[in-house]
């Protein structure tokens, strides 16, 4: 798993890409009354664990395409979702993308599994 984010010249965007070429991309540019965030934790949680990972800590992890979960929490009109990351002989990790806002600001969201150009399954379509 590679992470391309604003620290690497991607402005407010972040992309998570695994070795199977599965991608989760998130634009965290923010309007007036919203707070967009992402974090990786060892469980599905509505709190950023404030745990830091060293460069390369996610090497070998891939998305579990069958796992997707809405995360309960206080996000006002926004929300949070979690994706499972798996690796042989390792405990799973969970990528969270979140946005808390007052209803006037939000991020459109969809997660699709594609095979070539064909959409195999849409897991979620909504607003964070």
C-alpha positions in Angstrom: 0.0 0.0 0.0 1.3 3.4 -1.0 -0.1 6.7 0.2 0.2 9.8 -1.9 -0.9 12.8 0.1 -0.3 16.6 0.5 3.1 16.0 2.1 4.1 14.6 -1.3 2.9 17.5 -3.4 -0.7 16.4 -3.8 -2.2 19.6 -2.3 -5.3 18.6 -0.4 -5.7 15.2 -2.0 -4.8 11.8 -0.7 -4.7 8.5 -2.6 -4.2 5.1 -1.2 -3.1 2.5 -3.8 -2.5 -1.2 -3.1 -0.6 -3.7 -5.2 -3.8 -4.9 -6.9 -4.3 -1.4 -8.2 -7.3 -0.8 -5.9 -7.5 2.9 -5.1 -9.3 5.0 -2.5 -8.9 8.7 -3.3 -10.1 11.5 -1.1 -10.2 15.3 -1.7 -9.9 17.0 1.7 -10.2 20.6 0.5 -12.4 22.2 3.0 -15.1 24.9 2.9 -16.0 27.2 5.8 -17.6 24.9 8.3 -16.2 21.4 7.7 -13.2 19.3 8.8 -12.1 16.5 6.6 -9.6 13.9 7.8 -8.2 10.5 7.3 -6.5 8.0 9.6 -5.5 4.4 9.9 -6.3 2.4 13.1 -6.1 -1.2 14.3 -9.9 -1.2 14.7 -13.0 0.5 13.3 -13.3 3.6 15.5 -14.7 7.1 15.4 -11.5 8.6 17.0 -8.2 9.3 15.3 -5.9 7.1 17.3 -3.1 9.7 17.1 -0.7 6.9 16.4 2.0 7.6 13.9 3.4 5.1 11.4 6.8 5.1 9.9 7.5 5.3 6.2 6.7 1.9 4.6 4.6 0.7 7.5 1.8 -0.3 5.1 3.9 -2.2 2.6 2.2 -5.5 1.7 -1.2 -4.4 2.9 -4.1 -4.6 0.4 -7.7 -3.6 0.5 -10.3 -6.2 1.4 -12.8 -5.4 -1.3 -15.6 -7.2 0.6 -15.3 -4.9 3.6 -16.8 -1.5 3.9 -18.4 0.0 7.1 -20.1 3.2 8.1 -18.6 4.5 11.3 -21.0 5.9 14.0 -19.8 9.1 15.6 -20.5 12.8 16.0 -19.9 14.2 12.5 -22.9 16.6 12.5 -24.3 16.3 8.9 -21.1 14.5 7.7 -19.9 11.0 8.2 -17.0 8.5 8.3 -16.4 5.2 6.5 -13.8 2.5 7.0 -11.9 0.2 4.6 -10.1 -2.9 5.8 -6.5 -3.4 5.0 -5.1 -7.0 5.2 -1.7 -8.6 5.0 -0.6 -12.2 5.4 0.6 -12.9 9.0 -0.5 -9.4 10.2 -3.4 -8.0 12.1 -5.8 -6.0 9.9 -5.8 -2.3 9.8 -8.6 0.1 9.0 -8.4 3.2 6.8 -11.0 5.8 7.8 -12.0 8.8 5.8 -14.2 11.3 7.6 -15.8 14.7 7.2 -17.6 16.7 9.9 -19.8 19.5 8.5 -23.0 21.5 9.1 -24.9 20.3 6.1 -23.9 23.1 3.7 -20.5 21.7 3.0 -19.7 18.1 2.2 -17.8 15.7 0.0 -19.5 13.5 -2.6 -18.5 9.9 -2.2 -18.8 6.7 -4.1 -16.9 3.4 -3.9 -17.0 1.1 -6.8 -15.3 -2.2 -7.6 -14.4 -2.2 -11.3 -13.2 -4.9 -13.6 -11.7 -3.0 -16.5 -14.3 -0.4 -17.3 -17.2 -2.4 -16.0 -18.7 -1.6 -12.6 -18.9 -4.9 -10.7 -20.5 -3.4 -7.5 -21.2 0.0 -5.9 -20.8 -0.3 -2.2 -21.7 3.2 -1.1 -22.9 6.4 -2.7 -23.5 9.3 -0.4 -22.0 12.3 1.2 -19.3 12.6 3.9 
